Amino acid sequence: MPGSHSLPKNPATYQPSTEVSARHNDSDDAKESLLTKRPNSYPIMASTEEARFPLLKENEIYRQKLRRNLLLVPVYMLAHLLMDPGGSVYIQYTAVTGYFLQDDPDTSAPDFDYATKNLGLINRSYNSDIKYDPRHEKTQWQRFEYYVSKKNEESEANVEYKVLYMGRHGEGYHNVAESYYGKEAWDCYWSTLDGNGTSTWADAELTFAGIAQAQAAQKFWGKALQEGKIPLPETYYVSPLRRCLHTAQGTFADLDIVPPHRPFRPVIKELLREALGIHTCDRRSDKSWIQQNYPFFSFEADFADSDPLWSATERESRSAHTVRMKTLLDDIFTHDRSTFISFTTHSGSIGAILRAIGHRDFDLRTGAIIPVLLKAETIAGTPPVTSVAPGKTKPACLTSPTSLVTPNLSI
């Protein structure tokens, strides 16, 4: 495990790659004994040839227009700066609502089951249906995919739409530990340790329940691909923490139906991590460990061997986390041409992304997924001022964190 490192005053200043190379919810199994030995990783998929990501085959005009639009976004930025060297541009993100049940304030997050609700896709018509599906033969996902393609085709060159599939990792040993010890004792004491002598939660692995949640996600994707014709992600981004690596591989690596132009080639992104600092479950392993255990995964450029962001003494603030996720989106929207993108990440990071794009709060259970239709508009001018609160130190324990612990109970 990597040691403690200094946390930058503003983690958003961390420069992510320009190349493709929260919260811990209570567990229902919190007081049940779990084997302390970490489960093995899923078998690694055999390497496949690199592939570009063609979009809708039946719409050559759209493909050409979209490529031109996406290439023009960086050009638009450059042209503005050349005309006005003292000027600046920024990207404004807007969650486009009305397409998924999770957008609706009446949808209850704790009770929502993505697998039985078609990932939340609302059964509705689109203004592109008349041309694309006049005989009503296409699935809801096929019609939605075409609708998004038309929005990109018809938009201005500085406007782009993407669909984010954001999946929370399956249950980890840290989730069970926090549930067992309680939030107060966890935050002030137990989260700072690597484990309790019987279980380890530093850079936490998935529990057996967490592995089952990844397998359930794989089952959903397999059925949705076959029956609903859901668009597979064109690009997969993954947090470098073990629980996310394991979840992404368990969800996508062994799908039976994978179009050759959309292979599972995940890219590990440093900024996609959970809130930084103090909690050892959020301190990542060395790059060499990740390479050895997940050789099929690739890293963004300049990915450090040891963790450059985690601090043993300071916890990242909520506003700083939101700014970090905005920085991640800027990187991806500027350099990734894909429309359908997968994030395998954490509850806190998904919440920060939702805040950054103006989406309502939607707390995910471990292993759950939320899709979002996202609009990005490149704007000339100075970005709005964002207030970033400083990080916090570990809270003091008001009562003994070990007083209510049952002796010899493994979690």
Secondary structure, 3 states (H helix, E strand, C coil): CCCCCCCCCCHHHCCCCCCCCCCCCCCCCCCCCCCCCCCCCCCCCCCCCCCCCCCCCCCHHHHHHHHHHHHHHHHHHHHHHHHCCCCCEEEEEEECCCCEHHHCCCCCCCCCCHHHCHHHECCCCCCCHHHHCCCCCCCHHHHHHHHHHHHHHHCCCCEEEEEEEEEECCCEHHHHHHHHHCHHHHHHCHHHCCECCCCECCCCCECHHHHHHHHHHHHHHHHHHHHHCCCCCCEEEECCCHHHHHHHHHHHCCCCCCCCCCCCCCEECHHHCCCCCCCHHHCCCCHHHHHHHCCCCEECCCCCCCCCCCCCCCECCHHHHHHHHHHHHHHHHHHCCCCEEEEEECHHHHHHHHHHCCCCCCCCCCCCEEEEEEEEEEEECCCCCCCCCCCECCCCCCCCCCCCCCCCCCC
